[in-house]
Amino acid sequence: MAKRPVPRYNFKAFGEAIKTARKGRKESRKKVCDEMYISPRYLANIENKGQHPSLQIFFELMLRYNISVDQFLLEQPAGKNTQRRQLDALLDDMSDTGIRIVTATAREIAEVEGEGE
């Protein structure tokens, strides 16, 4: 039987997002691999070469780093992108005082950006 002539999806951008998020959380590749029971070479290939992860690993990495797959799988992302999901995760762990500071900062940014229009 002939191989189905369908171009393979390029996971390079997803791998780069995983690597950026992992480094942003200051997690070593070894730590992540030990916790996820995968080999460091497998994760390195996902991050650096765009290797296709298994569906299970794809899902676990997406959840671990609050990555929105919409920006990778859909032409026009619907809903929250990765940065918004990561910000939501930070806000979930923040105290009321921290939320007030972030809110005041966001209002100031919106006001400054509004002046430039």
ABEGO torsion letter per residue (X at the ends): XBBBBBBBBBAAAAAAAAAAAAAAAGBBAAAAAAAAGBBAAAAAAAAAAGBBBBAAAAAAAAAAAGBBAAAAABABBBEBBAAAAAAAAAAAABBAAAAAAAAAAAAAAAAAAAAAX
